[in-house]
Amino acid sequence: MAPLAAPMSAEAGAYLFLLGLASGVALLTTSALRRVSPPWLKGLLTASGLFVISRYVTLALFATAQSPERVWGWRHCWFATSLALPLQSAFAVDQLVRHPAMSPNKLLRWLSPFLLIYSAVILFADVEPVPDRVVGWSLRLAPAWRVVLASAHGLFVAGFLAVCALLIRKVPSRPIRIALLGLALGQACLALDGLLLALGAWYFRPYLYSELLMLIALWHAYETGATLQGG
């Protein structure tokens, strides 16, 4: 007779519940992308939304795996939000403001250095599995890659917050200003969590709450942009 599995702790159960909640909120945010234009941008952002969902699936798989080797092929999805959330945030601002001097193609070119760095981290960074203090396994970036990711995202967030602050002052529309404030707050929280992770706080779990806040802010921004544009 096979031995019974050890009962799951309340903390582990809460963590898995939080991952399920994050997956649902990510799906809700992805649904708000249905009215994005042009079509190629809608496809790109929808793919990034599915990539975000794959992160939470990956976290759950590593949390419940007996050994990390069994789910090692999913490791590239672990850092999905490092690419997807900046991409979605930048285009959320574009969909809200619709400035005639800016186009999705031009914005994508401006974002390309950051996207290349984020993609390099996801595809090529050295990671190692470490036992998680709550349940299963976590992945840890090598120190050099940790610095690269933190530096790139720090620069992105600094620029993003500056743009949001400028637009909040310039744009008279209250719904747009509220949506921009939500985006700025979400990115600021993610940046703080990223700093703590870069300093080695690998068991610091509030990053999931920051991601939830960011996803809700994105959902609100894209819905606001579509409503104001009559989408």
Order of alpha helices (4+ residues) and beta strands (2+ residues): alpha-alpha-alpha-alpha-beta-beta-alpha-alpha-alpha
